[in-house]
């Protein structure tokens, strides 16, 4: 009987731990859902502002210029990184 009682007690503790874990995961999912809902709302608002900006001619040109500047920045940034990476690679003949 003592052995059966200890197994039942262990099973009860495992069940309590599982219940606590499920509650923690449910809370985490609810928090994540709230964060993603807020992110979706912010993204929709940003797209709305961008569409209003692009709908005006002079602001559309500014958006175009900013886009070109960003593309050039990334091309130069990653291009210079590749050039410095390839020049700093070890010489294979020196092995």
Secondary structure, 3 states (H helix, E strand, C coil): CHHHHHHHHHHHHHHHHHHHHHHHHHHHHHHHHHHHHHHHHHHHHHHHHHHHHHCCHHHHHHHHHHHHHHHHHHHHHHHHHHHHHHHCCCCCCCC
